[in-house]
């Protein structure tokens, strides 16, 4: 059986990758479809690849996960999605479990592209191996839980040289209301930006049953409660608003200082459940980020930018609009408790500003493969991940951290996992 080191040595993927062009005379939908594999079969990954199958010409042909039960639970749903689109079920021979499952999937010549939706600590290693195998990659955020991992991903991006597509799962950049708002900010509709306010108020993540399993397995199945596995809440949720901010301001923060803690959180795990971080961007633009993950209620998610001519504001639910000299409204319903009227539904009014985000994101990725106009989103993905890491580390240390200090720290989190126990 091939291990990771031997796998990387024997693959020559980047130099031999095949361009899939729509100009090829395909005989049917089945053999024209981009053949997808999924690595990490949890809820988010299953949802993303299901949506990809619905909105693009793709077929799910292979699956990999550390745990058999997670793979089987996801396979039932993905087989149904394949059948709905006129494809066959995923062959049992193309399903892989265990710590080297991802390598077995990447060795599969029938796989054109992969979705990496495994825990964040795996992303750098899995991305490196996928690119070495010549696979196009859609990698969920964050790109890594630490600086060392970010640099590994940065290195992958520098090496692909336009021969593969790598997309990072910041779907908000493809949500139509956000795209229009950011375009208006860039053209000066709110004037000179003075400050920003970001918040992500989430409900808590329950602890999954730990009875009868090892400590390592319990941690992996509860990855969001462990910093070395997931990166913590700033890298899981707050990062979305930081990505919007970096996009709107066309830069990354220069420094950060913050506070936070885990008051009221579960005893199992070491992640904080609340952060308040103040970032400073170039041109004396101060941005506050408030991120929480606790309790039974999911609250508001918002990015707000205050400028000399007005204010731009975007909520997941609650509208996307600009007030001031250049008024604008996306048409997304501002009152998130209000029911849509028949006329509003007919006019295409939406309650969520993310109504087309996933579909647009997935279409963009698949079309890049079909046309050979490949994406490389590693730079922005690394930048937003490092922004979240800088805020997390500043709050944890109680010190003001500069961007360069964070970047050159090469800090690395060790998950301290014994994966050999999952060889079955």
Phi, psi and omega in degrees: 000135182285131172266179187297316184297314179294324180299312180298321181295319188273347179271139179234035196307312189300323183281346184241007185299140181267132176278126178261110185248142178293348180287345178294139181279093181277145182273336183201169178300323184298316183268001172263346185288143171290127186269115187258144167242150178241130177245107186103099192256037177284189184296315181295315180297317179298320179293315183295313183288332174295316178295321179298319179295324182287324190255353182223170178273077181230159178223135179271118186243346183206152182220147177215138176203154177296325188248133180298318184295322179292319179296314182295320178298318179290323184299322178303314181290318184287328174298318178298318179294319177301313182297320178302329181267006177088016179254169178275169176295161177289128181295140180301325180295343180259019175245134189226138177228162180106176186293340178250019180301322182296326178292320179298318179296318183290338175284345184288116184289346180277355182265122177269323187212155181230147168260120175262107181231029176278174179303152189301329183296340180272344192302311180301313182295316182292323178294316177302314182292322180296316179293321177299330179273000178079024181263138168290149190227131164251110183251127177293156176278160350287163180290341180190162176269357186213171183294317179304315179295321177300319181291327176296317178294320176302319179296319177300315180299324179288336185270338188287334171049046174074016184257353179213160172261132170234116176250147178244139192285054171262080188291341183297332178295352179244007175280121188308315180298320179292320179301315180293319180298314182294322176301319180291323175297315182296329180274359173099016184296333177253012177075207177288129182284129182263314183201171178219158179223126180236138171212148178221100183256104185249156170287166182286163177255114182297151175282127177281155185306130181252001184293134172076012179232162181289165178298320179297315180295321178297321178293316181296317180289342175243042189305327185292349179264006182230123186298318183289343180265316185249339186095343181094178191292331178294328180272342179270318187235306181304333181301330179298317180288326175296323178295319176298319181295312178300321178296311182294320183271353178056040179193175174250160180293150179269335179201167179208148172216144184197179176220173178167191180173192181230031179303131177079001180274174181289157178287334182276115179118169182231006180282148173281152179252004175208139177224142168231111187236136174252119178257147171241126177259174177301160179064030176057038175267115179262135182229127177259142176233126177238116182232129178226153177214085185197154174084182185268355189244130173274125183261211185274151171234122190211144168237127183230131181237123183257123181237176182289343180245357182165189183227130176257137187218132181223124178243150171302311175228115183140012173097159173226120190199169174232130173248145180134212184294330182240078184297141176202145177222134182287343183094351175292135184302127181280325179272103187287351176263352183281137176279143178288137174282166177300320180294320179295318178297318179295327182277358178081027177286139182243150176275331182250137177283353180257020189302330181241011187296307183297313182299314180297320179300313183291318178299317180300317180293310184293320178296328178297326178286316182297324184266345186078008176267077195287149178266151170217092184260017181295323184297308180292326178295317177294318183298316180289324177294317178296327177299318179290320178298318180299317178294317179298312183290326177296315179294318182295323183273341184072019183238154171288125179245135176267158180302309182297324178298320178290311185299316185271003178288333182055029182297145184223134177260129181260114180290343177052053180254139171259091185284343181299336180294344182264008172284116181229000000 
